Amino acid sequence: MNLPSFWNPLTPAEGIYTFGYYDRHPWSTDNRWHLTLKIPHQERLPTPEERAQIGIVETGTQTFTPLTETRTWCHQQGAMTLWLPRQSRQFLYNDWNEDTQSVTAHLYDLDEGLRRRYPMPVYNISPDGRYAVSLNFSRIPRRGYSYAMTPLPEGHLEPDWDNDGLFLMDLETAETTLLISYRQLKAIHLTPWELDRQYLWLNHAIFNIDGSRLMVLFRHRPERDRGRWSTNLITCDLQGKDIRYPINNLLWRGAITHQIWGRYPDEILVDANWTMWERPEYVVIRETQTPPQAQRISAGCGKPGHLNFSPDGQWMLADTYPHDGIQTLCLVRVSDGECRIAGQFRHDVPGVGGDWRCDLHPRWSPDGSLISVDTIHRGNRAIYWAKLEDILAEFEHLPSP
């Protein structure tokens, strides 16, 4: 299966490369450098002490420049590499800190090298670059989303109710603040009595478009490694106040797979299967609206996936999980919901699946002019990129889902 001509390899032909999640910009603000992770294998999960190289690729060169290493990486979320907003020379990433025997965020400068270590890991950065949101990666039971270097110690399956939860870290002062504790999360839960017998964790913490609020997924299941999990989407302000519960597990279960903030400070974008048609659609809700009422952006391609508005809100990227060995990437025109297939990528490499599969995780450049994806269609993990203007030049001629 041939890709449209507007797709180009970003990374070298030899080697195994990835970036990570769909909730961040992989390019520097000038679109020159794309953060890249070179990993040692793609057929299994990482083991403790296995290292991955963090580097950059200059757009259009296919040349990987290694900069540093990390022992805290995974196939789905990488090492949480993040450019500092409005910076073209500095980025954050997670690594193991020998001094503290824990995973912490590191600040790297392209000119000066490692500049600073922070007391906690980074999950995401506020749009102004002042704050990072953090959580306890060791509690995430899915190894494709956590780190081999941070296994939860035996006997620590119950959370530290009052001292663990969602954290805010000041990137100027390195001060950390617990915003919401597990005890607070239990207190607002629909069925709090069941949580005493459940394994609890947090994941997917994201700042909204103006940096005034955070969302996080609060999840639990009967045992750490077994059982169907429940998902609750929680939001709060940067003081840990005004806690809201826009999507509880009754709305999530069997209907939603992914979430991200939308075009406005209170808008949340999800792929929701809430209608009688029993197929996921791309919808937004307002966290301030009670009860919630969805607005459909597009009927989409009928399959769940990762959704992401362009920085100007006029376009939306949406991918799918592999279906019959094919991953589909769609581009949606937000004004009328028109959805076209911008690429279909093979995902049928033996031994690659489960939590080490290669999701496309489509991502925008900060100015919305470039798009990149992780793909395994040529046999080894790689990053491909395209210019939005080149896709739009063919948009009306691209196939519909």
Backbone torsions as a table, in degrees:
resi	resn	phi	psi	omega
1	MET	NA	123.8	-177.4
2	ASN	-90.3	138.8	174.3
3	LEU	-80.2	152.3	172.4
4	PRO	-56.8	153.4	-172.7
5	SER	-66.7	-15.1	-179.3
6	PHE	-78.0	-6.3	176.6
7	TRP	-88.3	137.1	-179.2
8	ASN	-133.7	144.4	173.8
9	PRO	-69.9	132.5	176.2
10	LEU	-90.6	-38.7	-174.5
11	THR	-97.4	164.2	-179.8
12	PRO	-60.6	157.9	-179.1
13	ALA	-67.1	-33.9	179.5
14	GLU	-97.3	143.8	179.2
15	GLY	105.3	170.8	-177.9
16	ILE	-119.0	118.2	-173.1
17	TYR	-129.6	149.5	177.5
18	THR	-155.3	169.8	172.1
19	PHE	-117.8	-60.8	-177.9
20	GLY	141.6	-131.4	-164.8
21	TYR	-85.2	172.3	-172.8
22	TYR	-96.2	-1.1	-172.8
23	ASP	-97.7	24.3	-175.5
24	ARG	-153.4	160.2	177.9
25	HIS	-89.0	123.5	179.0
26	PRO	-82.4	-16.2	-177.0
27	TRP	-95.3	150.4	169.1
28	SER	-66.0	166.0	-173.5
29	THR	-63.5	-23.8	178.2
30	ASP	-92.5	6.1	179.4
31	ASN	64.9	12.2	-177.5
32	ARG	-81.0	-43.7	-172.3
33	TRP	-111.6	137.0	175.4
34	HIS	-114.3	120.1	176.7
35	LEU	-64.2	139.3	-172.4
36	THR	-145.2	142.1	176.6
37	LEU	-112.7	123.7	174.4
38	LYS	-100.3	116.1	-172.5
39	ILE	-109.2	156.4	-173.1
40	PRO	-80.3	-16.7	-177.0
41	HIS	-161.7	165.9	-179.8
42	GLN	-133.8	1.6	-173.9
43	GLU	-101.4	1.4	-179.6
44	ARG	-158.4	171.2	176.9
45	LEU	-75.3	155.9	176.1
46	PRO	-65.6	154.8	172.0
47	THR	-112.3	162.0	179.8
48	PRO	-54.7	143.2	178.6
49	GLU	77.8	-10.7	176.4
50	GLU	-67.7	133.1	-173.9
51	ARG	-108.6	147.7	171.2
52	ALA	-121.3	148.8	177.9
53	GLN	-90.1	134.6	173.1
54	ILE	-104.3	129.9	-179.2
55	GLY	-153.4	-166.7	-179.5
56	ILE	-132.2	152.3	172.2
57	VAL	-122.8	127.1	174.8
58	GLU	-74.6	125.9	-174.4
59	THR	-53.1	126.3	176.8
60	GLY	91.5	-2.2	-176.1
61	THR	-104.3	-23.5	-173.0
62	GLN	57.4	29.1	179.1
63	THR	-112.5	118.7	179.5
64	PHE	-91.6	126.5	177.1
65	THR	-110.1	106.7	179.6
66	PRO	-70.7	141.6	-178.1
67	LEU	-120.6	-41.9	-176.8
68	THR	-157.5	-178.7	-179.5
69	GLU	-126.8	161.9	175.1
70	THR	-143.7	146.4	172.8
71	ARG	-105.3	2.9	178.4
72	THR	-118.0	92.1	-178.9
73	TRP	-148.2	160.1	176.6
74	CYS	-149.6	166.9	-173.3
75	HIS	-74.6	-25.9	-176.7
76	GLN	-90.4	-41.1	-173.3
77	GLN	-116.2	7.9	176.8
78	GLY	60.3	-136.7	177.2
79	ALA	-113.7	21.5	-178.8
80	MET	58.5	37.1	177.7
81	THR	-64.8	133.8	-175.3
82	LEU	-147.2	122.9	170.6
83	TRP	-66.2	140.6	169.5
84	LEU	-66.1	130.2	-179.3
85	PRO	-54.6	141.3	-178.7
86	ARG	63.8	21.7	177.6
87	GLN	-121.8	142.9	174.4
88	SER	-114.3	4.1	-174.0
89	ARG	-128.9	-7.5	-175.0
90	GLN	-129.7	140.5	176.8
91	PHE	-145.0	160.8	175.9
92	LEU	-106.5	151.8	172.5
93	TYR	-154.9	163.5	177.9
94	ASN	-98.6	145.1	176.4
95	ASP	-155.1	166.2	177.2
96	TRP	-78.8	131.8	179.6
97	ASN	-103.4	110.7	-177.5
98	GLU	-63.8	-33.9	-177.6
99	ASP	-66.3	-42.3	-177.8
100	THR	-98.3	-7.5	-176.4
101	GLN	53.0	48.6	-179.9
102	SER	-154.3	167.3	176.4
103	VAL	-85.8	131.2	-179.4
104	THR	-137.9	161.4	177.4
105	ALA	-82.9	142.8	178.8
106	HIS	-123.0	139.3	177.2
107	LEU	-101.6	123.7	-178.0
108	TYR	-117.4	136.8	177.5
109	ASP	-113.8	131.6	-177.3
110	LEU	-61.6	-25.4	-179.1
111	ASP	-95.0	-35.5	-172.0
112	GLU	-107.4	-10.6	-176.3
113	GLY	82.1	-151.3	-178.5
114	LEU	-65.6	122.2	-176.1
115	ARG	-107.4	-29.3	-171.9
116	ARG	-161.8	148.6	170.7
117	ARG	-117.3	139.0	179.3
118	TYR	-104.0	162.7	-175.2
119	PRO	-76.2	-15.0	-177.6
120	MET	-136.0	163.0	175.3
121	PRO	-72.6	163.0	177.5
122	VAL	-104.6	140.5	169.6
123	TYR	-109.0	-44.2	178.5
124	ASN	-154.4	165.8	-176.5
125	ILE	-122.7	142.3	177.2
126	SER	-66.9	154.0	-177.3
127	PRO	-57.5	-27.1	179.0
128	ASP	-89.9	-2.1	177.6
129	GLY	78.1	7.0	-176.5
130	ARG	-83.0	-35.8	-172.3
131	TYR	-124.9	154.5	169.4
132	ALA	-122.9	149.0	173.2
133	VAL	-102.7	143.3	-174.3
134	SER	-138.3	158.5	176.3
135	LEU	-154.4	175.0	-176.1
136	ASN	-87.6	99.4	-177.3
137	PHE	-64.4	-26.5	-176.7
138	SER	-67.1	-19.5	179.6
139	ARG	-84.0	-14.7	179.6
140	ILE	-70.3	115.2	-173.6
141	PRO	-77.3	-19.4	-178.4
142	ARG	-85.4	115.2	-174.2
143	ARG	-69.3	-19.3	175.3
144	GLY	-71.9	-8.6	-178.2
145	TYR	-123.2	3.7	-179.6
146	SER	-132.2	-165.9	-171.1
147	TYR	-122.1	138.4	177.8
148	ALA	-64.5	-24.8	-179.0
149	MET	-78.5	-7.3	-174.6
150	THR	-126.7	53.4	177.4
151	PRO	-68.0	148.1	178.4
152	LEU	-72.1	125.3	-179.0
153	PRO	-60.3	149.8	176.2
154	GLU	-58.6	140.2	179.0
155	GLY	86.7	2.2	-178.9
156	HIS	-114.8	29.2	-178.4
157	LEU	-68.4	-32.5	175.5
158	GLU	-78.7	137.1	-178.7
159	PRO	-70.4	159.7	168.8
160	ASP	-78.7	95.8	-166.6
161	TRP	-55.9	-35.7	-172.8
162	ASP	-104.3	-11.4	-174.7
163	ASN	-122.9	4.0	178.4
164	ASP	-129.1	154.2	-179.1
165	GLY	155.7	-133.5	-179.8
166	LEU	-101.3	128.8	-174.7
167	PHE	-117.7	151.0	170.6
168	LEU	-114.6	133.8	-179.7
169	MET	-122.0	125.4	177.6
170	ASP	-78.9	117.8	-175.5
171	LEU	-77.0	-11.0	174.5
172	GLU	-87.8	-45.5	-175.7
173	THR	-100.2	-13.9	-175.4
174	ALA	68.1	11.9	177.2
175	GLU	-72.7	137.5	179.3
176	THR	-115.0	144.7	-178.5
177	THR	-133.9	130.4	173.4
178	LEU	-77.7	114.2	-177.6
179	LEU	-83.0	-49.9	-179.6
180	ILE	-135.8	125.5	178.0
181	SER	-90.0	164.8	175.8
182	TYR	-62.9	-31.6	177.7
183	ARG	-64.6	-40.0	177.0
184	GLN	-66.3	-39.4	178.5
185	LEU	-63.0	-39.1	177.4
186	LYS	-64.3	-39.3	-175.2
187	ALA	-64.6	-28.4	-178.6
188	ILE	-101.0	2.7	-177.2
189	HIS	-70.8	149.3	-179.4
190	LEU	-60.5	-40.5	179.9
191	THR	-128.5	74.0	-172.6
192	PRO	-62.2	-27.9	-176.4
193	TRP	-64.6	-25.5	-178.0
194	GLU	-77.0	-17.3	-173.3
195	LEU	-73.2	-19.7	177.2
196	ASP	-65.4	-20.2	-178.1
197	ARG	-112.5	17.1	-174.8
198	GLN	-120.3	157.5	171.6
199	TYR	-91.5	129.6	-172.1
200	LEU	-115.8	145.7	172.4
201	TRP	-157.9	165.8	175.6
202	LEU	-118.5	150.8	175.8
203	ASN	-160.1	165.4	173.0
204	HIS	57.5	64.9	178.2
205	ALA	-96.5	127.0	-172.3
206	ILE	-140.0	139.0	171.8
207	PHE	-79.8	148.2	174.8
208	ASN	-79.1	-178.2	-167.7
209	ILE	-64.8	-29.7	178.9
210	ASP	-106.6	7.8	176.1
211	GLY	73.1	15.6	-177.3
212	SER	-90.9	-18.3	-176.1
213	ARG	-142.8	162.4	178.8
214	LEU	-124.4	148.3	166.1
215	MET	-117.6	152.2	175.9
216	VAL	-152.6	148.9	174.9
217	LEU	-93.9	124.8	175.5
218	PHE	-102.7	116.1	-173.5
219	ARG	-123.3	155.5	176.9
220	HIS	-158.6	155.1	175.0
221	ARG	-154.4	168.7	-172.7
222	PRO	-59.2	-39.1	178.7
223	GLU	-134.8	159.3	-177.3
224	ARG	-56.2	-45.0	-172.3
225	ASP	-111.3	7.9	-178.5
226	ARG	-144.5	152.1	174.1
227	GLY	101.6	153.4	178.0
228	ARG	-73.2	134.4	-177.9
229	TRP	-95.8	155.7	174.1
230	SER	-103.9	146.5	-177.0
231	THR	-127.3	132.4	177.1
232	ASN	-131.9	127.1	179.6
233	LEU	-93.1	120.2	-177.3
234	ILE	-114.5	144.3	173.8
235	THR	-129.7	156.4	177.0
236	CYS	-158.8	168.8	174.1
237	ASP	-88.0	-177.5	-173.7
238	LEU	-80.1	2.5	171.5
239	GLN	-105.0	5.0	-177.1
240	GLY	75.2	16.1	-179.9
241	LYS	-105.2	-179.5	179.6
242	ASP	47.9	51.0	-179.6
243	ILE	-73.3	128.7	-179.7
244	ARG	-124.0	162.1	-172.0
245	TYR	-133.9	62.8	-170.1
246	PRO	-66.9	-28.6	180.0
247	ILE	-135.3	109.6	175.4
248	ASN	-93.7	180.0	-173.4
249	ASN	-65.1	-26.3	178.2
250	LEU	-64.4	-34.9	177.0
251	LEU	-82.1	-28.3	-174.5
252	TRP	-82.8	-46.7	-166.6
253	ARG	-59.0	124.2	177.4
254	GLY	72.7	1.2	-174.9
255	ALA	-122.7	-31.3	-175.2
256	ILE	-124.0	143.6	172.6
257	THR	-118.1	-29.3	-175.1
258	HIS	-143.4	156.6	-175.5
259	GLN	-146.4	154.1	174.5
260	ILE	-164.3	156.2	174.5
261	TRP	-65.5	155.5	-178.1
262	GLY	-102.4	-147.3	-172.2
263	ARG	-82.7	-15.7	-176.8
264	TYR	-124.6	160.5	-174.8
265	PRO	-59.4	-24.1	-178.7
266	ASP	-112.0	12.1	-175.9
267	GLU	-96.9	134.6	179.5
268	ILE	-122.1	130.6	-179.0
269	LEU	-104.7	129.4	179.3
270	VAL	-140.5	160.5	168.8
271	ASP	-98.8	105.2	-169.7
272	ALA	-117.4	133.1	174.1
273	ASN	-105.5	73.9	-174.3
274	TRP	-106.9	0.4	-174.4
275	THR	-110.9	172.2	-179.4
276	MET	-67.1	-13.8	-178.1
277	TRP	-76.5	-12.9	174.2
278	GLU	55.7	45.5	174.1
279	ARG	-144.2	141.9	-179.2
280	PRO	-63.3	138.6	173.1
281	GLU	-123.5	160.5	180.0
282	TYR	-94.4	111.8	-173.8
283	VAL	-131.5	159.0	172.7
284	VAL	-121.5	150.1	170.1
285	ILE	-129.1	161.9	175.5
286	ARG	-104.8	125.2	-178.0
287	GLU	-65.4	-19.1	-179.7
288	THR	-84.7	-7.2	-175.5
289	GLN	-95.9	124.7	-179.7
290	THR	-131.0	124.3	-7.7
291	PRO	-69.4	158.3	-177.4
292	PRO	-66.4	146.2	174.7
293	GLN	-132.1	123.8	-175.0
294	ALA	-81.4	148.4	170.3
295	GLN	-118.1	124.2	-178.5
296	ARG	-79.8	126.0	173.6
297	ILE	-85.9	-41.5	-178.6
298	SER	-161.6	149.0	171.5
299	ALA	-68.9	-18.3	173.9
300	GLY	68.1	-152.3	-176.5
301	CYS	-106.8	5.5	175.3
302	GLY	82.4	8.6	179.8
303	LYS	-133.1	150.4	179.3
304	PRO	-70.7	156.3	178.6
305	GLY	179.5	-174.6	-178.9
306	HIS	-88.3	128.7	-176.6
307	LEU	-115.1	149.2	-174.7
308	ASN	-160.9	114.2	174.3
309	PHE	-69.4	146.3	170.3
310	SER	-66.6	158.3	-179.2
311	PRO	-54.9	-31.4	179.0
312	ASP	-90.4	-0.8	176.3
313	GLY	76.6	5.2	-176.1
314	GLN	-88.6	-19.1	-176.7
315	TRP	-133.4	161.1	178.3
316	MET	-141.9	135.4	173.5
317	LEU	-95.1	144.5	178.6
318	ALA	-150.3	126.5	177.6
319	ASP	-111.4	179.6	175.2
320	THR	-131.3	159.7	167.6
321	TYR	-70.0	163.6	177.7
322	PRO	-59.2	132.4	176.5
323	HIS	-132.7	115.0	-173.1
324	ASP	55.0	37.7	176.7
325	GLY	78.9	11.7	-177.6
326	ILE	-126.8	131.6	169.8
327	GLN	-103.8	133.6	-178.3
328	THR	-109.7	135.6	173.4
329	LEU	-112.3	125.2	179.7
330	CYS	-112.7	150.0	170.8
331	LEU	-116.8	127.0	-176.6
332	VAL	-111.2	130.4	171.3
333	ARG	-85.2	113.3	-170.1
334	VAL	-66.2	-32.4	-174.9
335	SER	-60.0	-34.2	-178.9
336	ASP	-130.8	2.7	177.8
337	GLY	77.7	5.4	-179.3
338	GLU	-61.7	127.8	-175.5
339	CYS	-119.4	126.3	178.8
340	ARG	-128.8	150.7	-179.5
341	ILE	-82.7	116.5	-179.2
342	ALA	-95.3	-1.5	177.8
343	GLY	167.5	145.9	172.9
344	GLN	-126.2	127.1	-170.7
345	PHE	-119.2	130.5	179.1
346	ARG	-71.1	141.7	175.3
347	HIS	-138.7	75.2	-177.0
348	ASP	-137.4	32.4	179.4
349	VAL	-77.9	124.9	179.9
350	PRO	-56.6	137.2	177.0
351	GLY	86.2	-5.2	-179.3
352	VAL	-107.8	113.7	-179.2
353	GLY	-177.6	-168.3	179.6
354	GLY	58.0	-142.0	-178.1
355	ASP	-76.8	-1.5	173.5
356	TRP	-112.6	18.7	173.6
357	ARG	-63.9	171.4	-179.4
358	CYS	-114.4	89.6	173.9
359	ASP	-71.9	150.3	179.1
360	LEU	-66.4	-39.8	180.0
361	HIS	46.1	63.4	-175.2
362	PRO	-63.3	140.1	-173.3
363	ARG	-138.9	149.3	178.2
364	TRP	-100.6	153.5	165.0
365	SER	-74.1	162.4	-177.3
366	PRO	-56.2	-32.3	-179.7
367	ASP	-94.1	0.3	177.5
368	GLY	77.9	9.7	-177.2
369	SER	-90.1	-18.0	-176.4
370	LEU	-126.6	153.4	179.8
371	ILE	-132.3	140.9	172.6
372	SER	-135.2	155.2	178.0
373	VAL	-139.9	154.7	167.1
374	ASP	-91.5	135.3	-176.9
375	THR	-147.1	152.0	178.8
376	ILE	-122.7	20.6	-172.2
377	HIS	-66.5	-22.4	179.9
378	ARG	-97.4	7.0	175.0
379	GLY	111.3	-35.2	175.0
380	ASN	-121.3	149.5	178.7
381	ARG	-56.6	137.0	-179.9
382	ALA	-152.5	167.9	174.4
383	ILE	-112.5	129.9	174.9
384	TYR	-115.3	155.2	-178.0
385	TRP	-140.8	160.7	178.0
386	ALA	-150.5	155.5	173.0
387	LYS	-89.4	133.9	178.6
388	LEU	-58.5	-40.2	-177.8
389	GLU	-61.7	-32.9	178.5
390	ASP	-71.2	-37.1	176.5
391	ILE	-67.7	-42.7	-178.2
392	LEU	-65.5	-29.4	178.0
393	ALA	-63.1	-23.6	-179.8
394	GLU	-112.9	4.5	-169.4
395	PHE	-53.7	-48.4	-176.1
396	GLU	-66.2	-17.4	-179.2
397	HIS	-101.7	-4.6	178.2
398	LEU	-74.0	149.5	-178.6
399	PRO	-70.3	151.4	172.2
400	SER	-85.7	155.9	179.0
401	PRO	-61.6	NA	NA
